Amino acid sequence: MGNICRSPSAEGVFRHLLNEAGLADVVGTDSAGTHGFHIGEAPDARALTAASKRGYSIAERTARQVEATDFQDFDLILAMDWENLSALQQQCPKIHHHKLMLLMRFANEFEEATVPDPYYGGPDGFSKVMDYIEDACQGVLELVRKRATQYQAA
């Protein structure tokens, strides 16, 4: 939503996974919010702490809002919850609607449909968010690895 908690955390986790998989030079990743509440701000201190405890760096991120070109430039645009997915669907040209999905669609361990917003809670909420994000990002990596392999073979 504001690009200071969940989405920069997911970007940090996914960027880490891409580096480990040797795909960082092939696959790009970014995060953005559906709202402009925190443009230019660093991630929330609690998100920084939760990510850092697990070995992820998200300190270099600054919040930005989704731009019209993002719908064309990215192959997947993953939302954290239904509200943000709806906002993206309203902004996105119909030709790119197939790119919009919930991040948790890729989760293997957790059955929740969405990643809860930890902003108004305590540190435990940020830890739970990291659990969900790590699980779902592993699933996204599986898809991206397959696509990258197919692309390189073509």
Secondary structure, 3 states (H helix, E strand, C coil): CCCCCHHHHHHHHHHHHHHHHCCCCCCCCCCCECCCCCCCCCCCHHHHHHHHHCCCCCCCCCCCECCCCHHHHCCCEEECCHHHHHHHHHHCCHHHHHHEEEHHHHCCCCCCCCCCCCCCCCHHHHHHHHHHHHHHHHHHHHHHHHHHHHHHHC
